[in-house]
Amino acid sequence: MAQNVYDTPEFFEGYSQLGRSVHGLAGATESPTIRTLLPALNGLRILDLGCGFGWFSRFAAEEGAASVLGLDLSENMIARARAENAHPAIVYEIADLERVELPAAAFDLAYSSLAFHYLEDFGRLVEKVHSALAPGGKFVFTIEHPIYMASRNPGWRTDDAGQRFWPVDGYSVEGPRTTDWLAKGVVKYHRTIGTTLNTLIDGGFAIRRVVEWHPSPDQLAANPALAEEMDRPMILVVSAER
């Protein structure tokens, strides 16, 4: 079973205060990039993996999706999604993505935001998603960029010349990485970009687009604090097709 840090009070309280938690997709700076990779959602059957508070699920429903199934391991997340982002087209369910079983050819789009780096067995999930998508179905997801994750002590450092840098430790050493983010002892699973993409290919997907996200000039002008995102990628965006 995947680690469920989102149901611990300390973590959930901190997560609830993040910009993307308060403002939804408008608070997620990568959202404009993701939307360029999505198909038209009207009439689609959509699977939202690690749906969190349900922001994307509601967006998809309001765009005319025929149905949306939002899955998340966290009881807190699902309760908030049902309370704040309900819609007649959406069903929210508690599910462990490490063990989830999905109906065959039941969806046209599988989507996930910043969830898969919590999974130890990404390959199993890829196989399940491939089977659950209809032929030609799309799979669009984001994860923490492996460069961002591959630090045993994440955070900016300063070298002897006064230049800031982001430490990368053992990039080719894949497996669990424990970090203190919002709470102590949060376990994430580091995989190289190559492993992530090859797992998709081995699972029967065709890679359509890979984006190492960084802010646009307009975003930098509006929020100069985003300039640090130009120095190391934090989010990897992948679009694939069955």
CYANA upper distance limits for C-alpha pairs under 8 A (distance plus 0.5 A):
  1 MET  CA     96 ASP  CA      7.16
  1 MET  CA     98 GLU  CA      6.73
  1 MET  CA     99 ARG  CA      7.72
  2 ALA  CA     96 ASP  CA      7.11
  2 ALA  CA     97 LEU  CA      8.00
  2 ALA  CA     98 GLU  CA      6.69
  2 ALA  CA    118 TYR  CA      7.57
  2 ALA  CA    119 LEU  CA      6.91
  2 ALA  CA    120 GLU  CA      8.17
  3 GLN  CA    118 TYR  CA      7.94
  3 GLN  CA    187 VAL  CA      7.71
  4 ASN  CA      8 THR  CA      8.20
  4 ASN  CA     73 LEU  CA      7.27
  4 ASN  CA     74 SER  CA      6.94
  5 VAL  CA     11 PHE  CA      6.90
  5 VAL  CA     12 PHE  CA      8.19
  5 VAL  CA    186 VAL  CA      7.49
  6 TYR  CA     11 PHE  CA      6.36
  6 TYR  CA     12 PHE  CA      5.63
  6 TYR  CA     15 TYR  CA      8.47
  6 TYR  CA     74 SER  CA      6.39
  6 TYR  CA     76 ASN  CA      7.62
  6 TYR  CA     77 MET  CA      7.97
  7 ASP  CA     11 PHE  CA      7.88
  7 ASP  CA     12 PHE  CA      6.68
  7 ASP  CA     74 SER  CA      6.31
  7 ASP  CA     75 GLU  CA      7.22
  7 ASP  CA     76 ASN  CA      6.34
  8 THR  CA     12 PHE  CA      6.55
  9 PRO  CA     13 GLU  CA      6.45
 10 GLU  CA     14 GLY  CA      6.86
 10 GLU  CA    182 LEU  CA      7.55
 10 GLU  CA    183 ALA  CA      6.70
 11 PHE  CA     15 TYR  CA      6.51
 11 PHE  CA    182 LEU  CA      5.66
 11 PHE  CA    183 ALA  CA      5.75
 12 PHE  CA     16 SER  CA      6.45
 12 PHE  CA     76 ASN  CA      8.34
 13 GLU  CA     17 GLN  CA      7.27
 14 GLY  CA     18 LEU  CA      7.52
 14 GLY  CA    182 LEU  CA      6.19
 15 TYR  CA     21 SER  CA      7.34
 15 TYR  CA    182 LEU  CA      7.56
 16 SER  CA     21 SER  CA      5.87
 16 SER  CA     22 VAL  CA      7.25
 17 GLN  CA     21 SER  CA      6.83
 17 GLN  CA     22 VAL  CA      6.83
 18 LEU  CA     22 VAL  CA      6.81
 19 GLY  CA     23 HIS  CA      6.28
 19 GLY  CA     24 GLY  CA      7.96
 19 GLY  CA     27 GLY  CA      5.46
 19 GLY  CA     28 ALA  CA      7.67
 20 ARG  CA     24 GLY  CA      5.29
 20 ARG  CA     25 LEU  CA      6.82
 20 ARG  CA     26 ALA  CA      7.60
 20 ARG  CA     27 GLY  CA      4.69
 20 ARG  CA     28 ALA  CA      5.52
 21 SER  CA     27 GLY  CA      7.94
 21 SER  CA     53 PHE  CA      7.82
 22 VAL  CA     27 GLY  CA      7.80
 23 HIS  CA     27 GLY  CA      5.34
 24 GLY  CA     28 ALA  CA      7.33
 24 GLY  CA     55 TRP  CA      6.02
 25 LEU  CA     29 THR  CA      8.45
 25 LEU  CA     31 SER  CA      6.67
 25 LEU  CA     55 TRP  CA      6.96
 25 LEU  CA     56 PHE  CA      7.56
 26 ALA  CA     31 SER  CA      7.83
 29 THR  CA    215 PRO  CA      7.89
 30 GLU  CA     34 ILE  CA      6.94
 30 GLU  CA    213 TRP  CA      7.35
 30 GLU  CA    214 HIS  CA      8.33
 30 GLU  CA    215 PRO  CA      8.12
 31 SER  CA     35 ARG  CA      6.70
 32 PRO  CA     36 THR  CA      7.26
 33 THR  CA     37 LEU  CA      7.58
 33 THR  CA    213 TRP  CA      8.32
 34 ILE  CA     38 LEU  CA      7.13
 34 ILE  CA    237 VAL  CA      7.81
 37 LEU  CA    140 VAL  CA      7.90
 37 LEU  CA    209 ARG  CA      8.32
 37 LEU  CA    239 SER  CA      7.13
 38 LEU  CA    140 VAL  CA      7.71
 39 PRO  CA    138 LYS  CA      8.38
 41 LEU  CA     60 ALA  CA      6.83
 41 LEU  CA     63 GLU  CA      6.50
 41 LEU  CA     64 GLY  CA      6.78
 41 LEU  CA     65 ALA  CA      5.88
 42 ASN  CA     63 GLU  CA      6.31
 42 ASN  CA     64 GLY  CA      4.66
 42 ASN  CA     65 ALA  CA      5.18
 42 ASN  CA     66 ALA  CA      7.43
 43 GLY  CA     64 GLY  CA      6.40
 43 GLY  CA     65 ALA  CA      5.15
 43 GLY  CA     66 ALA  CA      5.00
 43 GLY  CA     67 SER  CA      8.34
 44 LEU  CA     64 GLY  CA      8.30
 44 LEU  CA     65 ALA  CA      5.34
 44 LEU  CA     66 ALA  CA      5.75
 44 LEU  CA     67 SER  CA      7.34
 44 LEU  CA    107 PHE  CA      7.99
 44 LEU  CA    108 ASP  CA      6.29
 44 LEU  CA    109 LEU  CA      7.61
 45 ARG  CA     65 ALA  CA      6.80
 45 ARG  CA     66 ALA  CA      6.02
 45 ARG  CA     67 SER  CA      5.40
 45 ARG  CA     68 VAL  CA      6.56
 45 ARG  CA    106 ALA  CA      7.73
 45 ARG  CA    107 PHE  CA      5.27
 45 ARG  CA    108 ASP  CA      5.73
 45 ARG  CA    109 LEU  CA      7.07
 46 ILE  CA     60 ALA  CA      8.39
 46 ILE  CA     65 ALA  CA      7.60
 46 ILE  CA     66 ALA  CA      8.41
 46 ILE  CA     67 SER  CA      6.60
 46 ILE  CA     68 VAL  CA      5.17
 46 ILE  CA     69 LEU  CA      6.83
 46 ILE  CA    107 PHE  CA      6.06
 46 ILE  CA    108 ASP  CA      6.53
 46 ILE  CA    109 LEU  CA      5.42
 46 ILE  CA    110 ALA  CA      6.39
 46 ILE  CA    111 TYR  CA      8.03
 47 LEU  CA     68 VAL  CA      6.33
 47 LEU  CA     69 LEU  CA      5.49
 47 LEU  CA     70 GLY  CA      6.72
 47 LEU  CA     71 LEU  CA      8.35
 47 LEU  CA    107 PHE  CA      6.99
 47 LEU  CA    109 LEU  CA      6.73
 47 LEU  CA    110 ALA  CA      5.14
 47 LEU  CA    111 TYR  CA      6.64
 48 ASP  CA     56 PHE  CA      8.09
 48 ASP  CA     57 SER  CA      7.01
 48 ASP  CA     68 VAL  CA      7.57
 48 ASP  CA     69 LEU  CA      6.50
 48 ASP  CA     70 GLY  CA      5.15
 48 ASP  CA     71 LEU  CA      6.69
 48 ASP  CA    110 ALA  CA      6.57
 48 ASP  CA    111 TYR  CA      5.49
 48 ASP  CA    112 SER  CA      6.24
 49 LEU  CA     70 GLY  CA      6.76
 49 LEU  CA     71 LEU  CA      5.75
 49 LEU  CA     72 ASP  CA      7.14
 49 LEU  CA     97 LEU  CA      8.06
 49 LEU  CA    110 ALA  CA      7.75
 49 LEU  CA    111 TYR  CA      6.63
 49 LEU  CA    112 SER  CA      5.40
 49 LEU  CA    113 SER  CA      8.17
 49 LEU  CA    115 ALA  CA      8.09
 50 GLY  CA     70 GLY  CA      7.72
 50 GLY  CA     71 LEU  CA      5.99
 50 GLY  CA     72 ASP  CA      4.98
 50 GLY  CA     73 LEU  CA      7.73
 50 GLY  CA     97 LEU  CA      8.25
 50 GLY  CA    112 SER  CA      6.66
 50 GLY  CA    113 SER  CA      7.50
 50 GLY  CA    114 LEU  CA      8.47
 50 GLY  CA    115 ALA  CA      6.18
 51 CYS  CA     55 TRP  CA      8.08
 51 CYS  CA     56 PHE  CA      7.74
 51 CYS  CA     57 SER  CA      7.57
 51 CYS  CA     70 GLY  CA      5.77
 51 CYS  CA     71 LEU  CA      6.10
 51 CYS  CA     72 ASP  CA      6.10
 51 CYS  CA     77 MET  CA      8.45
 51 CYS  CA    112 SER  CA      7.57
 51 CYS  CA    113 SER  CA      8.03
 52 GLY  CA     72 ASP  CA      6.74
 52 GLY  CA     74 SER  CA      8.29
 52 GLY  CA     77 MET  CA      5.52
 52 GLY  CA     78 ILE  CA      7.21
 52 GLY  CA     81 ALA  CA      7.47
 53 PHE  CA     77 MET  CA      5.78
 53 PHE  CA     78 ILE  CA      7.09
 53 PHE  CA     80 ARG  CA      6.13
 53 PHE  CA     81 ALA  CA      4.83
 53 PHE  CA     84 GLU  CA      8.23
 53 PHE  CA     85 ASN  CA      7.75
 54 GLY  CA     58 ARG  CA      6.66
 54 GLY  CA     70 GLY  CA      7.54
 54 GLY  CA     78 ILE  CA      8.28
 54 GLY  CA     80 ARG  CA      8.47
 54 GLY  CA     81 ALA  CA      5.28
 54 GLY  CA     82 ARG  CA      8.33
 54 GLY  CA     85 ASN  CA      6.24
 55 TRP  CA     59 PHE  CA      6.74
 55 TRP  CA     81 ALA  CA      8.24
 55 TRP  CA     85 ASN  CA      7.10
 56 PHE  CA     60 ALA  CA      6.55
 57 SER  CA     61 ALA  CA      6.72
 57 SER  CA     68 VAL  CA      6.76
 57 SER  CA     69 LEU  CA      8.20
 57 SER  CA     70 GLY  CA      6.99
 57 SER  CA     85 ASN  CA      8.30
 57 SER  CA     90 ILE  CA      7.44
 58 ARG  CA     62 GLU  CA      6.55
 58 ARG  CA     85 ASN  CA      6.28
 58 ARG  CA     86 ALA  CA      7.50
 58 ARG  CA     87 HIS  CA      7.15
 58 ARG  CA     90 ILE  CA      7.91
 59 PHE  CA     63 GLU  CA      6.68
 60 ALA  CA     64 GLY  CA      7.09
 60 ALA  CA     65 ALA  CA      6.13
 60 ALA  CA     68 VAL  CA      7.94
 61 ALA  CA     65 ALA  CA      5.31
 61 ALA  CA     66 ALA  CA      7.83
 61 ALA  CA     67 SER  CA      7.56
 61 ALA  CA     68 VAL  CA      7.31
 61 ALA  CA     87 HIS  CA      7.52
 61 ALA  CA     89 ALA  CA      6.53
 61 ALA  CA     90 ILE  CA      7.45
 65 ALA  CA     89 ALA  CA      7.86
 66 ALA  CA     89 ALA  CA      7.01
 67 SER  CA     89 ALA  CA      5.34
 67 SER  CA     90 ILE  CA      6.49
 68 VAL  CA     89 ALA  CA      6.55
 68 VAL  CA     90 ILE  CA      5.16
 68 VAL  CA     91 VAL  CA      6.79
 69 LEU  CA     90 ILE  CA      6.42
 69 LEU  CA     91 VAL  CA      5.51
 69 LEU  CA     92 TYR  CA      6.44
 69 LEU  CA     93 GLU  CA      8.02
 70 GLY  CA     90 ILE  CA      7.67
 70 GLY  CA     91 VAL  CA      6.66
 70 GLY  CA     92 TYR  CA      5.12
 70 GLY  CA     93 GLU  CA      6.74
 71 LEU  CA     78 ILE  CA      8.40
 71 LEU  CA     92 TYR  CA      6.46
 71 LEU  CA     93 GLU  CA      5.59
 71 LEU  CA     94 ILE  CA      6.18
 71 LEU  CA     95 ALA  CA      6.13
 72 ASP  CA     77 MET  CA      7.52
 72 ASP  CA     78 ILE  CA      7.05
 72 ASP  CA     93 GLU  CA      7.18
 72 ASP  CA     94 ILE  CA      5.61
 72 ASP  CA     95 ALA  CA      5.84
 72 ASP  CA     96 ASP  CA      7.30
 72 ASP  CA     97 LEU  CA      8.12
 73 LEU  CA     77 MET  CA      8.48
 73 LEU  CA     94 ILE  CA      5.72
 73 LEU  CA     95 ALA  CA      5.37
 73 LEU  CA     96 ASP  CA      5.45
 73 LEU  CA     97 LEU  CA      7.79
 74 SER  CA     78 ILE  CA      6.83
 74 SER  CA     94 ILE  CA      7.20
 75 GLU  CA     79 ALA  CA      6.51
 75 GLU  CA     94 ILE  CA      7.07
 76 ASN  CA     80 ARG  CA      6.74
 77 MET  CA     81 ALA  CA      6.60
 78 ILE  CA     82 ARG  CA      6.58
 78 ILE  CA     92 TYR  CA      6.95
 78 ILE  CA     93 GLU  CA      7.34
 78 ILE  CA     94 ILE  CA      7.16
 79 ALA  CA     83 ALA  CA      6.68
 80 ARG  CA     84 GLU  CA      6.38
 80 ARG  CA     85 ASN  CA      8.19
 81 ALA  CA     85 ASN  CA      5.52
 81 ALA  CA     86 ALA  CA      7.12
 81 ALA  CA     92 TYR  CA      7.95
 82 ARG  CA     86 ALA  CA      5.60
 82 ARG  CA     92 TYR  CA      7.34
 86 ALA  CA     90 ILE  CA      7.22
 95 ALA  CA     99 ARG  CA      8.44
 95 ALA  CA    100 VAL  CA      6.84
 96 ASP  CA    100 VAL  CA      6.22
 97 LEU  CA    119 LEU  CA      8.00
 97 LEU  CA    125 LEU  CA      7.42
 98 GLU  CA    119 LEU  CA      6.88
 98 GLU  CA    120 GLU  CA      8.01
 98 GLU  CA    121 ASP  CA      7.12
 98 GLU  CA    122 PHE  CA      8.43
 98 GLU  CA    124 ARG  CA      8.06
 98 GLU  CA    125 LEU  CA      7.30
100 VAL  CA    125 LEU  CA      8.25
100 VAL  CA    128 LYS  CA      8.40
101 GLU  CA    128 LYS  CA      7.39
102 LEU  CA    128 LYS  CA      6.96
102 LEU  CA    129 VAL  CA      7.94
102 LEU  CA    131 SER  CA      8.37
102 LEU  CA    132 ALA  CA      6.32
103 PRO  CA    131 SER  CA      8.27
103 PRO  CA    132 ALA  CA      6.06
104 ALA  CA    131 SER  CA      5.84
104 ALA  CA    132 ALA  CA      4.82
104 ALA  CA    133 LEU  CA      7.38
104 ALA  CA    134 ALA  CA      8.29
105 ALA  CA    131 SER  CA      6.70
105 ALA  CA    132 ALA  CA      5.05
105 ALA  CA    133 LEU  CA      5.08
105 ALA  CA    134 ALA  CA      4.69
105 ALA  CA    135 PRO  CA      7.98
106 ALA  CA    132 ALA  CA      6.02
106 ALA  CA    133 LEU  CA      6.50
106 ALA  CA    134 ALA  CA      6.91
107 PHE  CA    132 ALA  CA      6.61
107 PHE  CA    133 LEU  CA      5.32
107 PHE  CA    134 ALA  CA      6.44
107 PHE  CA    137 GLY  CA      7.72
108 ASP  CA    133 LEU  CA      6.14
108 ASP  CA    134 ALA  CA      6.21
108 ASP  CA    136 GLY  CA      8.15
108 ASP  CA    137 GLY  CA      5.08
108 ASP  CA    138 LYS  CA      6.88
109 LEU  CA    133 LEU  CA      7.43
109 LEU  CA    137 GLY  CA      6.05
109 LEU  CA    138 LYS  CA      5.24
109 LEU  CA    139 PHE  CA      6.31
109 LEU  CA    140 VAL  CA      8.16
110 ALA  CA    129 VAL  CA      7.72
110 ALA  CA    133 LEU  CA      7.94
110 ALA  CA    137 GLY  CA      8.36
110 ALA  CA    138 LYS  CA      6.80
110 ALA  CA    139 PHE  CA      5.27
110 ALA  CA    140 VAL  CA      6.87
111 TYR  CA    139 PHE  CA      6.43
111 TYR  CA    140 VAL  CA      5.47
111 TYR  CA    141 PHE  CA      5.89
112 SER  CA    116 PHE  CA      8.28
112 SER  CA    140 VAL  CA      7.20
112 SER  CA    141 PHE  CA      5.05
112 SER  CA    142 THR  CA      6.84
113 SER  CA    141 PHE  CA      6.16
113 SER  CA    142 THR  CA      5.44
113 SER  CA    143 ILE  CA      7.19
114 LEU  CA    141 PHE  CA      8.05
114 LEU  CA    142 THR  CA      5.72
114 LEU  CA    143 ILE  CA      4.93
114 LEU  CA    144 GLU  CA      6.78
115 ALA  CA    119 LEU  CA      8.16
115 ALA  CA    142 THR  CA      8.18
115 ALA  CA    143 ILE  CA      6.94
116 PHE  CA    122 PHE  CA      7.49
116 PHE  CA    142 THR  CA      8.48
116 PHE  CA    143 ILE  CA      6.63
117 HIS  CA    143 ILE  CA      6.51
117 HIS  CA    144 GLU  CA      7.13
117 HIS  CA    188 LYS  CA      6.07
117 HIS  CA    189 TYR  CA      5.81
117 HIS  CA    190 HIS  CA      7.36
118 TYR  CA    187 VAL  CA      7.37
118 TYR  CA    188 LYS  CA      5.21
118 TYR  CA    189 TYR  CA      6.36
119 LEU  CA    188 LYS  CA      7.77
119 LEU  CA    189 TYR  CA      6.93
120 GLU  CA    175 GLY  CA      8.17
120 GLU  CA    176 PRO  CA      8.17
120 GLU  CA    189 TYR  CA      6.48
121 ASP  CA    125 LEU  CA      7.52
122 PHE  CA    126 VAL  CA      6.79
122 PHE  CA    199 THR  CA      8.32
123 GLY  CA    127 GLU  CA      6.87
123 GLY  CA    199 THR  CA      6.47
123 GLY  CA    200 LEU  CA      8.24
123 GLY  CA    203 GLY  CA      7.91
124 ARG  CA    128 LYS  CA      6.87
125 LEU  CA    129 VAL  CA      6.60
126 VAL  CA    130 HIS  CA      6.57
126 VAL  CA    199 THR  CA      7.97
126 VAL  CA    200 LEU  CA      6.96
126 VAL  CA    203 GLY  CA      6.67
127 GLU  CA    131 SER  CA      6.83
127 GLU  CA    203 GLY  CA      6.07
128 LYS  CA    132 ALA  CA      6.64
129 VAL  CA    133 LEU  CA      6.72
130 HIS  CA    203 GLY  CA      7.54
130 HIS  CA    204 GLY  CA      7.52
130 HIS  CA    205 PHE  CA      7.79
130 HIS  CA    242 ARG  CA      6.83
133 LEU  CA    137 GLY  CA      5.80
133 LEU  CA    138 LYS  CA      8.09
133 LEU  CA    242 ARG  CA      7.46
134 ALA  CA    242 ARG  CA      8.02
135 PRO  CA    242 ARG  CA      6.32
136 GLY  CA    241 GLU  CA      6.56
136 GLY  CA    242 ARG  CA      5.60
137 GLY  CA    241 GLU  CA      6.24
137 GLY  CA    242 ARG  CA      5.79
138 LYS  CA    239 SER  CA      7.77
138 LYS  CA    240 ALA  CA      6.41
138 LYS  CA    241 GLU  CA      5.03
138 LYS  CA    242 ARG  CA      6.85
139 PHE  CA    238 VAL  CA      8.50
139 PHE  CA    239 SER  CA      6.32
139 PHE  CA    240 ALA  CA      5.53
139 PHE  CA    241 GLU  CA      6.37
139 PHE  CA    242 ARG  CA      8.14
140 VAL  CA    237 VAL  CA      8.01
140 VAL  CA    238 VAL  CA      6.22
140 VAL  CA    239 SER  CA      4.95
140 VAL  CA    240 ALA  CA      6.78
141 PHE  CA    237 VAL  CA      6.42
141 PHE  CA    238 VAL  CA      6.02
141 PHE  CA    239 SER  CA      7.21
142 THR  CA    235 ILE  CA      7.07
142 THR  CA    236 LEU  CA      6.01
142 THR  CA    237 VAL  CA      5.00
142 THR  CA    238 VAL  CA      6.82
143 ILE  CA    235 ILE  CA      6.36
143 ILE  CA    236 LEU  CA      5.94
143 ILE  CA    237 VAL  CA      7.32
144 GLU  CA    148 TYR  CA      7.14
144 GLU  CA    149 MET  CA      6.98
144 GLU  CA    234 MET  CA      6.31
144 GLU  CA    235 ILE  CA      5.22
144 GLU  CA    236 LEU  CA      6.56
145 HIS  CA    149 MET  CA      6.81
145 HIS  CA    212 GLU  CA      7.97
145 HIS  CA    233 PRO  CA      6.74
145 HIS  CA    234 MET  CA      5.54
145 HIS  CA    235 ILE  CA      5.06
145 HIS  CA    236 LEU  CA      5.28
146 PRO  CA    150 ALA  CA      6.23
146 PRO  CA    171 TYR  CA      8.20
146 PRO  CA    190 HIS  CA      6.86
146 PRO  CA    191 ARG  CA      6.88
146 PRO  CA    192 THR  CA      6.29
146 PRO  CA    193 ILE  CA      7.05
146 PRO  CA    236 LEU  CA      8.45
147 ILE  CA    151 SER  CA      8.23
147 ILE  CA    168 VAL  CA      7.09
147 ILE  CA    171 TYR  CA      7.81
147 ILE  CA    232 ARG  CA      7.80
147 ILE  CA    233 PRO  CA      7.39
147 ILE  CA    234 MET  CA      7.93
148 TYR  CA    154 PRO  CA      8.22
148 TYR  CA    166 TRP  CA      8.48
148 TYR  CA    168 VAL  CA      8.16
148 TYR  CA    232 ARG  CA      7.47
148 TYR  CA    233 PRO  CA      6.96
148 TYR  CA    234 MET  CA      5.77
148 TYR  CA    235 ILE  CA      8.38
149 MET  CA    154 PRO  CA      8.00
149 MET  CA    177 ARG  CA      8.47
149 MET  CA    190 HIS  CA      7.00
150 ALA  CA    167 PRO  CA      8.48
150 ALA  CA    168 VAL  CA      5.75
150 ALA  CA    169 ASP  CA      6.08
150 ALA  CA    170 GLY  CA      7.28
150 ALA  CA    171 TYR  CA      6.00
150 ALA  CA    177 ARG  CA      8.47
150 ALA  CA    190 HIS  CA      7.15
151 SER  CA    167 PRO  CA      6.28
151 SER  CA    168 VAL  CA      5.27
151 SER  CA    169 ASP  CA      5.47
151 SER  CA    170 GLY  CA      8.33
152 ARG  CA    168 VAL  CA      8.29
152 ARG  CA    169 ASP  CA      6.76
152 ARG  CA    177 ARG  CA      7.45
152 ARG  CA    178 THR  CA      8.06
152 ARG  CA    179 THR  CA      7.77
153 ASN  CA    167 PRO  CA      8.16
153 ASN  CA    179 THR  CA      7.85
154 PRO  CA    166 TRP  CA      7.91
154 PRO  CA    167 PRO  CA      7.49
154 PRO  CA    179 THR  CA      8.26
155 GLY  CA    166 TRP  CA      6.85
155 GLY  CA    167 PRO  CA      8.03
156 TRP  CA    164 ARG  CA      6.79
156 TRP  CA    165 PHE  CA      6.16
156 TRP  CA    166 TRP  CA      5.46
156 TRP  CA    167 PRO  CA      7.79
157 ARG  CA    164 ARG  CA      5.93
157 ARG  CA    165 PHE  CA      5.78
157 ARG  CA    166 TRP  CA      6.65
157 ARG  CA    167 PRO  CA      7.67
158 THR  CA    162 GLY  CA      5.97
158 THR  CA    163 GLN  CA      5.82
158 THR  CA    164 ARG  CA      4.88
158 THR  CA    165 PHE  CA      6.66
159 ASP  CA    163 GLN  CA      5.93
159 ASP  CA    164 ARG  CA      6.92
159 ASP  CA    165 PHE  CA      7.86
166 TRP  CA    232 ARG  CA      7.67
171 TYR  CA    192 THR  CA      7.56
172 SER  CA    191 ARG  CA      8.49
172 SER  CA    192 THR  CA      7.16
173 VAL  CA    190 HIS  CA      8.47
174 GLU  CA    189 TYR  CA      7.88
174 GLU  CA    190 HIS  CA      5.73
174 GLU  CA    191 ARG  CA      5.69
174 GLU  CA    192 THR  CA      7.60
175 GLY  CA    189 TYR  CA      5.66
175 GLY  CA    190 HIS  CA      5.71
175 GLY  CA    191 ARG  CA      7.29
176 PRO  CA    187 VAL  CA      6.79
176 PRO  CA    188 LYS  CA      6.08
176 PRO  CA    189 TYR  CA      4.83
176 PRO  CA    190 HIS  CA      6.59
177 ARG  CA    187 VAL  CA      6.21
177 ARG  CA    188 LYS  CA      5.81
177 ARG  CA    189 TYR  CA      6.37
177 ARG  CA    190 HIS  CA      7.05
178 THR  CA    185 GLY  CA      6.13
178 THR  CA    186 VAL  CA      5.93
178 THR  CA    187 VAL  CA      4.99
178 THR  CA    188 LYS  CA      6.83
179 THR  CA    184 LYS  CA      7.28
179 THR  CA    185 GLY  CA      6.12
179 THR  CA    186 VAL  CA      5.74
179 THR  CA    187 VAL  CA      7.00
179 THR  CA    188 LYS  CA      8.34
180 ASP  CA    184 LYS  CA      4.81
180 ASP  CA    185 GLY  CA      6.06
180 ASP  CA    186 VAL  CA      6.41
181 TRP  CA    186 VAL  CA      7.15
191 ARG  CA    195 THR  CA      6.54
191 ARG  CA    196 THR  CA      6.93
192 THR  CA    196 THR  CA      6.87
193 ILE  CA    197 LEU  CA      6.71
194 GLY  CA    198 ASN  CA      6.39
195 THR  CA    199 THR  CA      6.41
196 THR  CA    200 LEU  CA      7.12
197 LEU  CA    201 ILE  CA      6.84
197 LEU  CA    207 ILE  CA      8.05
198 ASN  CA    202 ASP  CA      6.41
199 THR  CA    203 GLY  CA      6.51
200 LEU  CA    204 GLY  CA      7.04
200 LEU  CA    205 PHE  CA      5.88
200 LEU  CA    206 ALA  CA      8.02
200 LEU  CA    207 ILE  CA      8.12
200 LEU  CA    240 ALA  CA      8.41
201 ILE  CA    205 PHE  CA      5.45
201 ILE  CA    206 ALA  CA      6.61
201 ILE  CA    207 ILE  CA      7.70
204 GLY  CA    242 ARG  CA      7.17
205 PHE  CA    240 ALA  CA      6.57
205 PHE  CA    241 GLU  CA      5.98
205 PHE  CA    242 ARG  CA      5.43
206 ALA  CA    240 ALA  CA      5.96
206 ALA  CA    241 GLU  CA      5.71
206 ALA  CA    242 ARG  CA      6.97
207 ILE  CA    238 VAL  CA      8.19
207 ILE  CA    239 SER  CA      6.78
207 ILE  CA    240 ALA  CA      4.89
207 ILE  CA    241 GLU  CA      7.03
208 ARG  CA    238 VAL  CA      8.28
208 ARG  CA    239 SER  CA      5.86
208 ARG  CA    240 ALA  CA      5.52
208 ARG  CA    241 GLU  CA      7.31
209 ARG  CA    238 VAL  CA      6.35
209 ARG  CA    239 SER  CA      5.47
209 ARG  CA    240 ALA  CA      7.42
210 VAL  CA    236 LEU  CA      7.83
210 VAL  CA    237 VAL  CA      6.24
210 VAL  CA    238 VAL  CA      5.17
210 VAL  CA    239 SER  CA      6.91
211 VAL  CA    236 LEU  CA      6.42
211 VAL  CA    237 VAL  CA      5.44
211 VAL  CA    238 VAL  CA      6.96
212 GLU  CA    233 PRO  CA      6.57
212 GLU  CA    234 MET  CA      8.37
212 GLU  CA    235 ILE  CA      6.77
212 GLU  CA    236 LEU  CA      5.36
212 GLU  CA    237 VAL  CA      6.87
213 TRP  CA    233 PRO  CA      6.70
213 TRP  CA    234 MET  CA      7.63
213 TRP  CA    235 ILE  CA      6.05
213 TRP  CA    236 LEU  CA      6.56
213 TRP  CA    237 VAL  CA      7.34
214 HIS  CA    229 GLU  CA      6.39
214 HIS  CA    230 MET  CA      6.44
214 HIS  CA    233 PRO  CA      6.94
214 HIS  CA    234 MET  CA      8.46
215 PRO  CA    219 GLN  CA      6.22
215 PRO  CA    220 LEU  CA      6.78
215 PRO  CA    226 LEU  CA      7.29
215 PRO  CA    227 ALA  CA      8.24
215 PRO  CA    229 GLU  CA      7.42
215 PRO  CA    230 MET  CA      7.77
216 SER  CA    220 LEU  CA      6.75
217 PRO  CA    221 ALA  CA      6.62
218 ASP  CA    222 ALA  CA      6.69
219 GLN  CA    223 ASN  CA      6.40
219 GLN  CA    224 PRO  CA      8.37
219 GLN  CA    226 LEU  CA      8.12
220 LEU  CA    224 PRO  CA      5.45
220 LEU  CA    225 ALA  CA      7.97
220 LEU  CA    226 LEU  CA      6.41
220 LEU  CA    227 ALA  CA      6.86
226 LEU  CA    230 MET  CA      8.14
227 ALA  CA    231 ASP  CA      8.09
228 GLU  CA    232 ARG  CA      7.79
229 GLU  CA    233 PRO  CA      6.48
229 GLU  CA    234 MET  CA      7.35
